[in-house]
Amino acid sequence: MPDTAERTRSAPPLTSDPLAALEPSRGARVWDPRPGSRAAAMAKYLAQIIVMGVQVVGRAFARALRQEFAASRAAANARGRAGHQSAAASSLSGLSLQEAQQILNVSKLSPEEIQKNYEHLFKVNDKSVGGSFYLQSKVVRAKERLDEELRIQAQEDREKGQAPKT
């Protein structure tokens, strides 16, 4: 095995041989993969640092995932059964409850207010008066979604033995 002096060489002279440029030049350090060498020790420490970093990030990700799952479960329990019915109604109609309320410009679920705003917006967006069929269909879908939410609330009230909210 060559000693350190033989491993470090000076720069090769410029030649027309293209393979001469690929050989390690004199004076340049050559990586020594022998166990116990400085390069092997540095590679070992670098590998340890990378492994420790991956472990730290992995633990943090797992902890965040557990917290998110627990928060999601708590929110689902808080919504209860009505939340499931409301979510199903949103997926069927394609509108969330909030979207439907914004379209019909109602803040609370009052059947009178919903009907009044629905009739006004339906007439304003009628095709015969220059309205938009697309907007008119959005108004209809919003009313259907709010009517479904009112039905769900009335069913919950009946199950609890209370009079329905109107």
Chimera marker file (.cmm) of the C-alpha trace (Angstrom):
<marker_set name="trace">
<marker id="1" x="0.000" y="0.000" z="0.000" r="1" g="1" b="0" radius="0.5"/>
<marker id="2" x="1.447" y="3.391" z="-0.895" r="1" g="1" b="0" radius="0.5"/>
<marker id="3" x="2.180" y="5.784" z="1.929" r="1" g="1" b="0" radius="0.5"/>
<marker id="4" x="0.754" y="9.293" z="2.276" r="1" g="1" b="0" radius="0.5"/>
<marker id="5" x="3.506" y="10.925" z="0.235" r="1" g="1" b="0" radius="0.5"/>
<marker id="6" x="2.798" y="8.653" z="-2.715" r="1" g="1" b="0" radius="0.5"/>
<marker id="7" x="-0.942" y="9.252" z="-2.503" r="1" g="1" b="0" radius="0.5"/>
<marker id="8" x="-0.579" y="13.010" z="-2.844" r="1" g="1" b="0" radius="0.5"/>
<marker id="9" x="0.905" y="14.078" z="-6.150" r="1" g="1" b="0" radius="0.5"/>
<marker id="10" x="1.535" y="17.383" z="-7.871" r="1" g="1" b="0" radius="0.5"/>
<marker id="11" x="-0.553" y="18.544" z="-10.802" r="1" g="1" b="0" radius="0.5"/>
<marker id="12" x="-0.018" y="16.467" z="-13.962" r="1" g="1" b="0" radius="0.5"/>
<marker id="13" x="1.503" y="18.218" z="-16.933" r="1" g="1" b="0" radius="0.5"/>
<marker id="14" x="-0.846" y="19.284" z="-19.699" r="1" g="1" b="0" radius="0.5"/>
<marker id="15" x="-0.951" y="16.520" z="-22.277" r="1" g="1" b="0" radius="0.5"/>
<marker id="16" x="-3.068" y="15.541" z="-25.196" r="1" g="1" b="0" radius="0.5"/>
<marker id="17" x="-4.102" y="12.363" z="-23.360" r="1" g="1" b="0" radius="0.5"/>
<marker id="18" x="-7.726" y="12.897" z="-22.115" r="1" g="1" b="0" radius="0.5"/>
<marker id="19" x="-7.472" y="10.094" z="-19.521" r="1" g="1" b="0" radius="0.5"/>
<marker id="20" x="-4.565" y="11.807" z="-17.789" r="1" g="1" b="0" radius="0.5"/>
<marker id="21" x="-6.975" y="14.439" z="-16.451" r="1" g="1" b="0" radius="0.5"/>
<marker id="22" x="-8.992" y="11.755" z="-14.654" r="1" g="1" b="0" radius="0.5"/>
<marker id="23" x="-6.071" y="10.567" z="-12.514" r="1" g="1" b="0" radius="0.5"/>
<marker id="24" x="-5.721" y="12.213" z="-9.105" r="1" g="1" b="0" radius="0.5"/>
<marker id="25" x="-3.327" y="15.116" z="-9.325" r="1" g="1" b="0" radius="0.5"/>
<marker id="26" x="-0.243" y="15.464" z="-7.161" r="1" g="1" b="0" radius="0.5"/>
<marker id="27" x="-0.956" y="17.498" z="-4.069" r="1" g="1" b="0" radius="0.5"/>
<marker id="28" x="-4.674" y="16.632" z="-4.097" r="1" g="1" b="0" radius="0.5"/>
<marker id="29" x="-5.943" y="14.538" z="-1.216" r="1" g="1" b="0" radius="0.5"/>
<marker id="30" x="-7.340" y="11.176" z="-2.129" r="1" g="1" b="0" radius="0.5"/>
<marker id="31" x="-10.163" y="9.746" z="-0.028" r="1" g="1" b="0" radius="0.5"/>
<marker id="32" x="-8.866" y="6.873" z="2.030" r="1" g="1" b="0" radius="0.5"/>
<marker id="33" x="-11.673" y="4.424" z="2.807" r="1" g="1" b="0" radius="0.5"/>
<marker id="34" x="-9.563" y="2.350" z="5.179" r="1" g="1" b="0" radius="0.5"/>
<marker id="35" x="-11.175" y="1.803" z="8.599" r="1" g="1" b="0" radius="0.5"/>
<marker id="36" x="-9.704" y="4.137" z="11.181" r="1" g="1" b="0" radius="0.5"/>
<marker id="37" x="-8.891" y="6.835" z="8.644" r="1" g="1" b="0" radius="0.5"/>
<marker id="38" x="-10.066" y="10.392" z="9.139" r="1" g="1" b="0" radius="0.5"/>
<marker id="39" x="-12.462" y="10.239" z="6.158" r="1" g="1" b="0" radius="0.5"/>
<marker id="40" x="-14.088" y="7.058" z="7.435" r="1" g="1" b="0" radius="0.5"/>
<marker id="41" x="-14.616" y="8.633" z="10.863" r="1" g="1" b="0" radius="0.5"/>
<marker id="42" x="-16.155" y="11.748" z="9.314" r="1" g="1" b="0" radius="0.5"/>
<marker id="43" x="-18.446" y="9.634" z="7.148" r="1" g="1" b="0" radius="0.5"/>
<marker id="44" x="-19.523" y="7.687" z="10.221" r="1" g="1" b="0" radius="0.5"/>
<marker id="45" x="-20.338" y="10.897" z="12.149" r="1" g="1" b="0" radius="0.5"/>
<marker id="46" x="-22.186" y="12.340" z="9.174" r="1" g="1" b="0" radius="0.5"/>
<marker id="47" x="-24.291" y="9.179" z="8.904" r="1" g="1" b="0" radius="0.5"/>
<marker id="48" x="-25.076" y="9.354" z="12.635" r="1" g="1" b="0" radius="0.5"/>
<marker id="49" x="-26.149" y="12.992" z="12.346" r="1" g="1" b="0" radius="0.5"/>
<marker id="50" x="-28.439" y="12.191" z="9.415" r="1" g="1" b="0" radius="0.5"/>
<marker id="51" x="-30.018" y="9.235" z="11.230" r="1" g="1" b="0" radius="0.5"/>
<marker id="52" x="-30.599" y="11.310" z="14.376" r="1" g="1" b="0" radius="0.5"/>
<marker id="53" x="-32.144" y="14.121" z="12.323" r="1" g="1" b="0" radius="0.5"/>
<marker id="54" x="-34.520" y="11.723" z="10.581" r="1" g="1" b="0" radius="0.5"/>
<marker id="55" x="-35.534" y="10.250" z="13.942" r="1" g="1" b="0" radius="0.5"/>
<marker id="56" x="-36.292" y="13.698" z="15.400" r="1" g="1" b="0" radius="0.5"/>
<marker id="57" x="-38.360" y="14.743" z="12.385" r="1" g="1" b="0" radius="0.5"/>
<marker id="58" x="-40.147" y="11.379" z="12.367" r="1" g="1" b="0" radius="0.5"/>
<marker id="59" x="-41.101" y="11.674" z="16.039" r="1" g="1" b="0" radius="0.5"/>
<marker id="60" x="-42.367" y="15.228" z="15.556" r="1" g="1" b="0" radius="0.5"/>
<marker id="61" x="-44.430" y="14.163" z="12.537" r="1" g="1" b="0" radius="0.5"/>
<marker id="62" x="-45.915" y="11.204" z="14.430" r="1" g="1" b="0" radius="0.5"/>
<marker id="63" x="-46.808" y="13.429" z="17.394" r="1" g="1" b="0" radius="0.5"/>
<marker id="64" x="-48.481" y="16.010" z="15.142" r="1" g="1" b="0" radius="0.5"/>
<marker id="65" x="-50.419" y="13.270" z="13.376" r="1" g="1" b="0" radius="0.5"/>
<marker id="66" x="-51.659" y="11.856" z="16.689" r="1" g="1" b="0" radius="0.5"/>
<marker id="67" x="-52.739" y="15.319" z="17.860" r="1" g="1" b="0" radius="0.5"/>
<marker id="68" x="-54.585" y="16.001" z="14.610" r="1" g="1" b="0" radius="0.5"/>
<marker id="69" x="-56.338" y="12.634" z="14.799" r="1" g="1" b="0" radius="0.5"/>
<marker id="70" x="-57.398" y="13.297" z="18.406" r="1" g="1" b="0" radius="0.5"/>
<marker id="71" x="-58.683" y="16.773" z="17.522" r="1" g="1" b="0" radius="0.5"/>
<marker id="72" x="-60.609" y="15.382" z="14.568" r="1" g="1" b="0" radius="0.5"/>
<marker id="73" x="-62.186" y="12.689" z="16.733" r="1" g="1" b="0" radius="0.5"/>
<marker id="74" x="-63.141" y="15.270" z="19.384" r="1" g="1" b="0" radius="0.5"/>
<marker id="75" x="-64.737" y="17.516" z="16.763" r="1" g="1" b="0" radius="0.5"/>
<marker id="76" x="-66.674" y="14.589" z="15.315" r="1" g="1" b="0" radius="0.5"/>
<marker id="77" x="-67.952" y="13.636" z="18.777" r="1" g="1" b="0" radius="0.5"/>
<marker id="78" x="-68.975" y="17.250" z="19.421" r="1" g="1" b="0" radius="0.5"/>
<marker id="79" x="-70.974" y="17.358" z="16.196" r="1" g="1" b="0" radius="0.5"/>
<marker id="80" x="-72.676" y="14.141" z="17.116" r="1" g="1" b="0" radius="0.5"/>
<marker id="81" x="-75.175" y="12.452" z="14.867" r="1" g="1" b="0" radius="0.5"/>
<marker id="82" x="-76.522" y="15.716" z="13.470" r="1" g="1" b="0" radius="0.5"/>
<marker id="83" x="-73.089" y="16.494" z="12.095" r="1" g="1" b="0" radius="0.5"/>
<marker id="84" x="-73.142" y="13.267" z="10.115" r="1" g="1" b="0" radius="0.5"/>
<marker id="85" x="-76.568" y="14.020" z="8.654" r="1" g="1" b="0" radius="0.5"/>
<marker id="86" x="-75.586" y="17.594" z="7.850" r="1" g="1" b="0" radius="0.5"/>
<marker id="87" x="-72.374" y="16.444" z="6.176" r="1" g="1" b="0" radius="0.5"/>
<marker id="88" x="-74.346" y="13.926" z="4.131" r="1" g="1" b="0" radius="0.5"/>
<marker id="89" x="-76.778" y="16.635" z="3.050" r="1" g="1" b="0" radius="0.5"/>
<marker id="90" x="-73.852" y="18.863" z="2.039" r="1" g="1" b="0" radius="0.5"/>
<marker id="91" x="-72.316" y="16.139" z="-0.070" r="1" g="1" b="0" radius="0.5"/>
<marker id="92" x="-75.620" y="15.334" z="-1.789" r="1" g="1" b="0" radius="0.5"/>
<marker id="93" x="-76.513" y="18.921" z="-2.643" r="1" g="1" b="0" radius="0.5"/>
<marker id="94" x="-72.973" y="20.021" z="-3.433" r="1" g="1" b="0" radius="0.5"/>
<marker id="95" x="-73.306" y="23.029" z="-1.112" r="1" g="1" b="0" radius="0.5"/>
<marker id="96" x="-72.267" y="23.420" z="2.482" r="1" g="1" b="0" radius="0.5"/>
<marker id="97" x="-74.643" y="24.998" z="4.962" r="1" g="1" b="0" radius="0.5"/>
<marker id="98" x="-72.539" y="28.169" z="5.086" r="1" g="1" b="0" radius="0.5"/>
<marker id="99" x="-72.519" y="28.481" z="1.279" r="1" g="1" b="0" radius="0.5"/>
<marker id="100" x="-76.282" y="28.083" z="1.136" r="1" g="1" b="0" radius="0.5"/>
<marker id="101" x="-76.744" y="30.745" z="3.816" r="1" g="1" b="0" radius="0.5"/>
<marker id="102" x="-74.469" y="33.129" z="1.923" r="1" g="1" b="0" radius="0.5"/>
<marker id="103" x="-76.279" y="32.578" z="-1.371" r="1" g="1" b="0" radius="0.5"/>
<marker id="104" x="-79.691" y="33.312" z="0.152" r="1" g="1" b="0" radius="0.5"/>
<marker id="105" x="-78.249" y="35.981" z="2.478" r="1" g="1" b="0" radius="0.5"/>
<marker id="106" x="-79.655" y="34.519" z="5.711" r="1" g="1" b="0" radius="0.5"/>
<marker id="107" x="-77.834" y="34.515" z="9.015" r="1" g="1" b="0" radius="0.5"/>
<marker id="108" x="-80.102" y="32.145" z="10.975" r="1" g="1" b="0" radius="0.5"/>
<marker id="109" x="-82.271" y="29.289" z="9.824" r="1" g="1" b="0" radius="0.5"/>
<marker id="110" x="-85.668" y="30.962" z="9.746" r="1" g="1" b="0" radius="0.5"/>
<marker id="111" x="-88.133" y="29.398" z="7.274" r="1" g="1" b="0" radius="0.5"/>
<marker id="112" x="-89.855" y="32.755" z="6.640" r="1" g="1" b="0" radius="0.5"/>
<marker id="113" x="-86.614" y="34.602" z="5.906" r="1" g="1" b="0" radius="0.5"/>
<marker id="114" x="-85.356" y="31.767" z="3.707" r="1" g="1" b="0" radius="0.5"/>
<marker id="115" x="-88.591" y="31.712" z="1.675" r="1" g="1" b="0" radius="0.5"/>
<marker id="116" x="-88.687" y="35.527" z="1.301" r="1" g="1" b="0" radius="0.5"/>
<marker id="117" x="-85.067" y="35.741" z="0.091" r="1" g="1" b="0" radius="0.5"/>
<marker id="118" x="-85.513" y="32.716" z="-2.153" r="1" g="1" b="0" radius="0.5"/>
<marker id="119" x="-88.535" y="34.201" z="-3.933" r="1" g="1" b="0" radius="0.5"/>
<marker id="120" x="-86.794" y="37.541" z="-4.440" r="1" g="1" b="0" radius="0.5"/>
<marker id="121" x="-83.557" y="36.039" z="-5.808" r="1" g="1" b="0" radius="0.5"/>
<marker id="122" x="-85.429" y="33.554" z="-7.985" r="1" g="1" b="0" radius="0.5"/>
<marker id="123" x="-87.460" y="36.358" z="-9.627" r="1" g="1" b="0" radius="0.5"/>
<marker id="124" x="-84.441" y="38.638" z="-10.078" r="1" g="1" b="0" radius="0.5"/>
<marker id="125" x="-82.429" y="35.895" z="-11.786" r="1" g="1" b="0" radius="0.5"/>
<marker id="126" x="-85.250" y="34.718" z="-14.062" r="1" g="1" b="0" radius="0.5"/>
<marker id="127" x="-84.112" y="34.275" z="-17.663" r="1" g="1" b="0" radius="0.5"/>
<marker id="128" x="-87.102" y="36.265" z="-19.015" r="1" g="1" b="0" radius="0.5"/>
<marker id="129" x="-85.979" y="39.422" z="-17.166" r="1" g="1" b="0" radius="0.5"/>
<marker id="130" x="-82.354" y="39.075" z="-18.259" r="1" g="1" b="0" radius="0.5"/>
<marker id="131" x="-81.154" y="37.022" z="-15.341" r="1" g="1" b="0" radius="0.5"/>
<marker id="132" x="-78.833" y="34.081" z="-15.261" r="1" g="1" b="0" radius="0.5"/>
<marker id="133" x="-80.100" y="30.497" z="-15.316" r="1" g="1" b="0" radius="0.5"/>
<marker id="134" x="-76.879" y="29.443" z="-13.530" r="1" g="1" b="0" radius="0.5"/>
<marker id="135" x="-77.483" y="31.857" z="-10.641" r="1" g="1" b="0" radius="0.5"/>
<marker id="136" x="-81.130" y="30.846" z="-10.489" r="1" g="1" b="0" radius="0.5"/>
<marker id="137" x="-80.118" y="27.198" z="-10.169" r="1" g="1" b="0" radius="0.5"/>
<marker id="138" x="-77.683" y="28.136" z="-7.380" r="1" g="1" b="0" radius="0.5"/>
<marker id="139" x="-80.548" y="29.840" z="-5.539" r="1" g="1" b="0" radius="0.5"/>
<marker id="140" x="-82.706" y="26.715" z="-5.900" r="1" g="1" b="0" radius="0.5"/>
<marker id="141" x="-79.894" y="24.442" z="-4.649" r="1" g="1" b="0" radius="0.5"/>
<marker id="142" x="-79.244" y="26.760" z="-1.699" r="1" g="1" b="0" radius="0.5"/>
<marker id="143" x="-82.923" y="26.658" z="-0.708" r="1" g="1" b="0" radius="0.5"/>
<marker id="144" x="-82.974" y="22.870" z="-1.001" r="1" g="1" b="0" radius="0.5"/>
<marker id="145" x="-79.895" y="22.644" z="1.238" r="1" g="1" b="0" radius="0.5"/>
<marker id="146" x="-81.377" y="24.968" z="3.875" r="1" g="1" b="0" radius="0.5"/>
<marker id="147" x="-84.712" y="23.110" z="3.779" r="1" g="1" b="0" radius="0.5"/>
<marker id="148" x="-82.834" y="19.857" z="4.385" r="1" g="1" b="0" radius="0.5"/>
<marker id="149" x="-81.031" y="21.424" z="7.358" r="1" g="1" b="0" radius="0.5"/>
<marker id="150" x="-84.358" y="22.598" z="8.790" r="1" g="1" b="0" radius="0.5"/>
<marker id="151" x="-85.724" y="19.054" z="8.391" r="1" g="1" b="0" radius="0.5"/>
<marker id="152" x="-82.690" y="17.624" z="10.232" r="1" g="1" b="0" radius="0.5"/>
<marker id="153" x="-83.122" y="20.107" z="13.088" r="1" g="1" b="0" radius="0.5"/>
<marker id="154" x="-86.860" y="19.336" z="13.349" r="1" g="1" b="0" radius="0.5"/>
<marker id="155" x="-86.091" y="15.610" z="13.503" r="1" g="1" b="0" radius="0.5"/>
<marker id="156" x="-83.538" y="16.167" z="16.290" r="1" g="1" b="0" radius="0.5"/>
<marker id="157" x="-86.041" y="18.243" z="18.231" r="1" g="1" b="0" radius="0.5"/>
<marker id="158" x="-88.693" y="15.505" z="17.914" r="1" g="1" b="0" radius="0.5"/>
<marker id="159" x="-86.198" y="12.922" z="19.160" r="1" g="1" b="0" radius="0.5"/>
<marker id="160" x="-85.378" y="15.082" z="22.185" r="1" g="1" b="0" radius="0.5"/>
<marker id="161" x="-89.083" y="15.577" z="22.916" r="1" g="1" b="0" radius="0.5"/>
<marker id="162" x="-89.021" y="19.314" z="22.256" r="1" g="1" b="0" radius="0.5"/>
<marker id="163" x="-91.220" y="21.389" z="20.026" r="1" g="1" b="0" radius="0.5"/>
<marker id="164" x="-89.646" y="22.066" z="16.604" r="1" g="1" b="0" radius="0.5"/>
<marker id="165" x="-87.845" y="25.363" z="16.117" r="1" g="1" b="0" radius="0.5"/>
<marker id="166" x="-89.469" y="27.692" z="13.593" r="1" g="1" b="0" radius="0.5"/>
<link id1="1" id2="2" r="1" g="1" b="0" radius="0.2"/>
<link id1="2" id2="3" r="1" g="1" b="0" radius="0.2"/>
<link id1="3" id2="4" r="1" g="1" b="0" radius="0.2"/>
<link id1="4" id2="5" r="1" g="1" b="0" radius="0.2"/>
<link id1="5" id2="6" r="1" g="1" b="0" radius="0.2"/>
<link id1="6" id2="7" r="1" g="1" b="0" radius="0.2"/>
<link id1="7" id2="8" r="1" g="1" b="0" radius="0.2"/>
<link id1="8" id2="9" r="1" g="1" b="0" radius="0.2"/>
<link id1="9" id2="10" r="1" g="1" b="0" radius="0.2"/>
<link id1="10" id2="11" r="1" g="1" b="0" radius="0.2"/>
<link id1="11" id2="12" r="1" g="1" b="0" radius="0.2"/>
<link id1="12" id2="13" r="1" g="1" b="0" radius="0.2"/>
<link id1="13" id2="14" r="1" g="1" b="0" radius="0.2"/>
<link id1="14" id2="15" r="1" g="1" b="0" radius="0.2"/>
<link id1="15" id2="16" r="1" g="1" b="0" radius="0.2"/>
<link id1="16" id2="17" r="1" g="1" b="0" radius="0.2"/>
<link id1="17" id2="18" r="1" g="1" b="0" radius="0.2"/>
<link id1="18" id2="19" r="1" g="1" b="0" radius="0.2"/>
<link id1="19" id2="20" r="1" g="1" b="0" radius="0.2"/>
<link id1="20" id2="21" r="1" g="1" b="0" radius="0.2"/>
<link id1="21" id2="22" r="1" g="1" b="0" radius="0.2"/>
<link id1="22" id2="23" r="1" g="1" b="0" radius="0.2"/>
<link id1="23" id2="24" r="1" g="1" b="0" radius="0.2"/>
<link id1="24" id2="25" r="1" g="1" b="0" radius="0.2"/>
<link id1="25" id2="26" r="1" g="1" b="0" radius="0.2"/>
<link id1="26" id2="27" r="1" g="1" b="0" radius="0.2"/>
<link id1="27" id2="28" r="1" g="1" b="0" radius="0.2"/>
<link id1="28" id2="29" r="1" g="1" b="0" radius="0.2"/>
<link id1="29" id2="30" r="1" g="1" b="0" radius="0.2"/>
<link id1="30" id2="31" r="1" g="1" b="0" radius="0.2"/>
<link id1="31" id2="32" r="1" g="1" b="0" radius="0.2"/>
<link id1="32" id2="33" r="1" g="1" b="0" radius="0.2"/>
<link id1="33" id2="34" r="1" g="1" b="0" radius="0.2"/>
<link id1="34" id2="35" r="1" g="1" b="0" radius="0.2"/>
<link id1="35" id2="36" r="1" g="1" b="0" radius="0.2"/>
<link id1="36" id2="37" r="1" g="1" b="0" radius="0.2"/>
<link id1="37" id2="38" r="1" g="1" b="0" radius="0.2"/>
<link id1="38" id2="39" r="1" g="1" b="0" radius="0.2"/>
<link id1="39" id2="40" r="1" g="1" b="0" radius="0.2"/>
<link id1="40" id2="41" r="1" g="1" b="0" radius="0.2"/>
<link id1="41" id2="42" r="1" g="1" b="0" radius="0.2"/>
<link id1="42" id2="43" r="1" g="1" b="0" radius="0.2"/>
<link id1="43" id2="44" r="1" g="1" b="0" radius="0.2"/>
<link id1="44" id2="45" r="1" g="1" b="0" radius="0.2"/>
<link id1="45" id2="46" r="1" g="1" b="0" radius="0.2"/>
<link id1="46" id2="47" r="1" g="1" b="0" radius="0.2"/>
<link id1="47" id2="48" r="1" g="1" b="0" radius="0.2"/>
<link id1="48" id2="49" r="1" g="1" b="0" radius="0.2"/>
<link id1="49" id2="50" r="1" g="1" b="0" radius="0.2"/>
<link id1="50" id2="51" r="1" g="1" b="0" radius="0.2"/>
<link id1="51" id2="52" r="1" g="1" b="0" radius="0.2"/>
<link id1="52" id2="53" r="1" g="1" b="0" radius="0.2"/>
<link id1="53" id2="54" r="1" g="1" b="0" radius="0.2"/>
<link id1="54" id2="55" r="1" g="1" b="0" radius="0.2"/>
<link id1="55" id2="56" r="1" g="1" b="0" radius="0.2"/>
<link id1="56" id2="57" r="1" g="1" b="0" radius="0.2"/>
<link id1="57" id2="58" r="1" g="1" b="0" radius="0.2"/>
<link id1="58" id2="59" r="1" g="1" b="0" radius="0.2"/>
<link id1="59" id2="60" r="1" g="1" b="0" radius="0.2"/>
<link id1="60" id2="61" r="1" g="1" b="0" radius="0.2"/>
<link id1="61" id2="62" r="1" g="1" b="0" radius="0.2"/>
<link id1="62" id2="63" r="1" g="1" b="0" radius="0.2"/>
<link id1="63" id2="64" r="1" g="1" b="0" radius="0.2"/>
<link id1="64" id2="65" r="1" g="1" b="0" radius="0.2"/>
<link id1="65" id2="66" r="1" g="1" b="0" radius="0.2"/>
<link id1="66" id2="67" r="1" g="1" b="0" radius="0.2"/>
<link id1="67" id2="68" r="1" g="1" b="0" radius="0.2"/>
<link id1="68" id2="69" r="1" g="1" b="0" radius="0.2"/>
<link id1="69" id2="70" r="1" g="1" b="0" radius="0.2"/>
<link id1="70" id2="71" r="1" g="1" b="0" radius="0.2"/>
<link id1="71" id2="72" r="1" g="1" b="0" radius="0.2"/>
<link id1="72" id2="73" r="1" g="1" b="0" radius="0.2"/>
<link id1="73" id2="74" r="1" g="1" b="0" radius="0.2"/>
<link id1="74" id2="75" r="1" g="1" b="0" radius="0.2"/>
<link id1="75" id2="76" r="1" g="1" b="0" radius="0.2"/>
<link id1="76" id2="77" r="1" g="1" b="0" radius="0.2"/>
<link id1="77" id2="78" r="1" g="1" b="0" radius="0.2"/>
<link id1="78" id2="79" r="1" g="1" b="0" radius="0.2"/>
<link id1="79" id2="80" r="1" g="1" b="0" radius="0.2"/>
<link id1="80" id2="81" r="1" g="1" b="0" radius="0.2"/>
<link id1="81" id2="82" r="1" g="1" b="0" radius="0.2"/>
<link id1="82" id2="83" r="1" g="1" b="0" radius="0.2"/>
<link id1="83" id2="84" r="1" g="1" b="0" radius="0.2"/>
<link id1="84" id2="85" r="1" g="1" b="0" radius="0.2"/>
<link id1="85" id2="86" r="1" g="1" b="0" radius="0.2"/>
<link id1="86" id2="87" r="1" g="1" b="0" radius="0.2"/>
<link id1="87" id2="88" r="1" g="1" b="0" radius="0.2"/>
<link id1="88" id2="89" r="1" g="1" b="0" radius="0.2"/>
<link id1="89" id2="90" r="1" g="1" b="0" radius="0.2"/>
<link id1="90" id2="91" r="1" g="1" b="0" radius="0.2"/>
<link id1="91" id2="92" r="1" g="1" b="0" radius="0.2"/>
<link id1="92" id2="93" r="1" g="1" b="0" radius="0.2"/>
<link id1="93" id2="94" r="1" g="1" b="0" radius="0.2"/>
<link id1="94" id2="95" r="1" g="1" b="0" radius="0.2"/>
<link id1="95" id2="96" r="1" g="1" b="0" radius="0.2"/>
<link id1="96" id2="97" r="1" g="1" b="0" radius="0.2"/>
<link id1="97" id2="98" r="1" g="1" b="0" radius="0.2"/>
<link id1="98" id2="99" r="1" g="1" b="0" radius="0.2"/>
<link id1="99" id2="100" r="1" g="1" b="0" radius="0.2"/>
<link id1="100" id2="101" r="1" g="1" b="0" radius="0.2"/>
<link id1="101" id2="102" r="1" g="1" b="0" radius="0.2"/>
<link id1="102" id2="103" r="1" g="1" b="0" radius="0.2"/>
<link id1="103" id2="104" r="1" g="1" b="0" radius="0.2"/>
<link id1="104" id2="105" r="1" g="1" b="0" radius="0.2"/>
<link id1="105" id2="106" r="1" g="1" b="0" radius="0.2"/>
<link id1="106" id2="107" r="1" g="1" b="0" radius="0.2"/>
<link id1="107" id2="108" r="1" g="1" b="0" radius="0.2"/>
<link id1="108" id2="109" r="1" g="1" b="0" radius="0.2"/>
<link id1="109" id2="110" r="1" g="1" b="0" radius="0.2"/>
<link id1="110" id2="111" r="1" g="1" b="0" radius="0.2"/>
<link id1="111" id2="112" r="1" g="1" b="0" radius="0.2"/>
<link id1="112" id2="113" r="1" g="1" b="0" radius="0.2"/>
<link id1="113" id2="114" r="1" g="1" b="0" radius="0.2"/>
<link id1="114" id2="115" r="1" g="1" b="0" radius="0.2"/>
<link id1="115" id2="116" r="1" g="1" b="0" radius="0.2"/>
<link id1="116" id2="117" r="1" g="1" b="0" radius="0.2"/>
<link id1="117" id2="118" r="1" g="1" b="0" radius="0.2"/>
<link id1="118" id2="119" r="1" g="1" b="0" radius="0.2"/>
<link id1="119" id2="120" r="1" g="1" b="0" radius="0.2"/>
<link id1="120" id2="121" r="1" g="1" b="0" radius="0.2"/>
<link id1="121" id2="122" r="1" g="1" b="0" radius="0.2"/>
<link id1="122" id2="123" r="1" g="1" b="0" radius="0.2"/>
<link id1="123" id2="124" r="1" g="1" b="0" radius="0.2"/>
<link id1="124" id2="125" r="1" g="1" b="0" radius="0.2"/>
<link id1="125" id2="126" r="1" g="1" b="0" radius="0.2"/>
<link id1="126" id2="127" r="1" g="1" b="0" radius="0.2"/>
<link id1="127" id2="128" r="1" g="1" b="0" radius="0.2"/>
<link id1="128" id2="129" r="1" g="1" b="0" radius="0.2"/>
<link id1="129" id2="130" r="1" g="1" b="0" radius="0.2"/>
<link id1="130" id2="131" r="1" g="1" b="0" radius="0.2"/>
<link id1="131" id2="132" r="1" g="1" b="0" radius="0.2"/>
<link id1="132" id2="133" r="1" g="1" b="0" radius="0.2"/>
<link id1="133" id2="134" r="1" g="1" b="0" radius="0.2"/>
<link id1="134" id2="135" r="1" g="1" b="0" radius="0.2"/>
<link id1="135" id2="136" r="1" g="1" b="0" radius="0.2"/>
<link id1="136" id2="137" r="1" g="1" b="0" radius="0.2"/>
<link id1="137" id2="138" r="1" g="1" b="0" radius="0.2"/>
<link id1="138" id2="139" r="1" g="1" b="0" radius="0.2"/>
<link id1="139" id2="140" r="1" g="1" b="0" radius="0.2"/>
<link id1="140" id2="141" r="1" g="1" b="0" radius="0.2"/>
<link id1="141" id2="142" r="1" g="1" b="0" radius="0.2"/>
<link id1="142" id2="143" r="1" g="1" b="0" radius="0.2"/>
<link id1="143" id2="144" r="1" g="1" b="0" radius="0.2"/>
<link id1="144" id2="145" r="1" g="1" b="0" radius="0.2"/>
<link id1="145" id2="146" r="1" g="1" b="0" radius="0.2"/>
<link id1="146" id2="147" r="1" g="1" b="0" radius="0.2"/>
<link id1="147" id2="148" r="1" g="1" b="0" radius="0.2"/>
<link id1="148" id2="149" r="1" g="1" b="0" radius="0.2"/>
<link id1="149" id2="150" r="1" g="1" b="0" radius="0.2"/>
<link id1="150" id2="151" r="1" g="1" b="0" radius="0.2"/>
<link id1="151" id2="152" r="1" g="1" b="0" radius="0.2"/>
<link id1="152" id2="153" r="1" g="1" b="0" radius="0.2"/>
<link id1="153" id2="154" r="1" g="1" b="0" radius="0.2"/>
<link id1="154" id2="155" r="1" g="1" b="0" radius="0.2"/>
<link id1="155" id2="156" r="1" g="1" b="0" radius="0.2"/>
<link id1="156" id2="157" r="1" g="1" b="0" radius="0.2"/>
<link id1="157" id2="158" r="1" g="1" b="0" radius="0.2"/>
<link id1="158" id2="159" r="1" g="1" b="0" radius="0.2"/>
<link id1="159" id2="160" r="1" g="1" b="0" radius="0.2"/>
<link id1="160" id2="161" r="1" g="1" b="0" radius="0.2"/>
<link id1="161" id2="162" r="1" g="1" b="0" radius="0.2"/>
<link id1="162" id2="163" r="1" g="1" b="0" radius="0.2"/>
<link id1="163" id2="164" r="1" g="1" b="0" radius="0.2"/>
<link id1="164" id2="165" r="1" g="1" b="0" radius="0.2"/>
<link id1="165" id2="166" r="1" g="1" b="0" radius="0.2"/>
</marker_set>
